[in-house]
Amino acid sequence: MTTAAPSFADALTARWRRTADSVSGAVMRVLLRGAGGAVAAVAVAQLHDAHDPGVLCLLRRFTGIPCPGCGSTTVFIEAGHGHWSAALAANPVTAVAAVGLLIAPLGPGRWWWGLAPRRRNMLIGAAAVIAWTWQLHRLGISRP
């Protein structure tokens, strides 16, 4: 019985797994996530400049009331344009979550998955309430 030589993809996968718990592997993952996110944000920002589809949130489009996720696309588009303060103002919870996902390989990911499911759900619920309160204020729904 003969075995096939490992392919280039298999070798990369093996190396990727070997470096999972090393500092250099974590830094590489952060850099790759950041580069991928930056490329996607710039592409979406350029696409948005060429064709603005308007409000994407169905709840907001039909009722005028924003959902907790409203502003998330705007965060991505403003980041793609390099307008960091506008991205943060659109939905701070989404911006913080994006940074958390970016740096997760450096340690916060282990902290998050180490939490009990109930605690994670409570944090997600609190973030949704904060995001929704922010959107209601930002879009003037909460003002008389």
ABEGO torsion letter per residue (X at the ends): XBBBBBBAAAAAAAAAAAAAABAAAAAAAAAAAAAAAAAAAAAAAAAAAABBAEBABAAAAAAGBBBAABGAAAAAAAAAAGBAAAAAAABAAAAAAAAAAAAAAAGAAAAAAABBAAAAAAAAAAAAAAAAAAAAAAAGAABX
